[in-house]
Amino acid sequence: MRLLKILLEIYKEEYELNLKEGLIKTTNIGKTINIIQKQFPSLSIEKNKENNTFKIRGINQTNFPLLLKLTNNLGWFPSWVSSPFYNGKYFKDVEVNETSKIKFEAKYDEKIENIPQFLYHISPIENIEKILQKGLSPKSRSKASFHPERVYLLKSSEEAESLADMFYTKTGETLWSLLEINTSMIPGDYLRLYKDPNYDYGYYTLNNIPPQAIKKVKEIYL
């Protein structure tokens, strides 16, 4: 009972945030593209049916803020920019012109209704002590492309270990820890879980995960 009271206190902010999130949805991709095309008829828009993303080409620096405002209101965000002079993660002051191709992803993907009891997360060993003390908090840094702050989770420990191997090839980091999240330790409707459109076996949440729900399973040496 005391543990439940502690968890409810931890999640007071999360509950209020979830109430606000309930009023916000991502507009259907087809409708979104139609609205953008009407506002910016000269743009070239390429829809990716497989992972619910689209790319825009032909915007200039002057109109870019107007496009960002429109896409934000429709529930989409820029994650990647490709151009002759820059190819990488979107960031606030990135320079764009008519040759730039900008990838947009949904702020709110498919919501998972039946949340598994156990989910998995990997992190460099150096972060584990802090995570076990304070929990997991949504972050956007170190992802392959820009995303709003999220906590990424995996369906199985095997998938998490495979992801550690993938991260090793990208970062050179050889020491990882595998964490297990017991979602039954998170009360009520506080945990909102979404399907990761870029990874078949992945999920993400915009919520904090408290330390009481996290257990270190093993260390991974690559």
Salt bridges, closest charged atoms under 4 A:
GLU46 OE1 - LYS101 NZ 3.42
GLU105 OE2 - LYS103 NZ 3.81
GLU105 OE1 - HIS147 NE2 3.06
GLU113 OE1 - LYS111 NZ 3.92
GLU161 OE2 - LYS218 NZ 3.46
GLU180 OE1 - LYS215 NZ 3.68
ASP189 OD2 - ARG192 NH2 3.92
GLU219 OE2 - LYS216 NZ 2.68
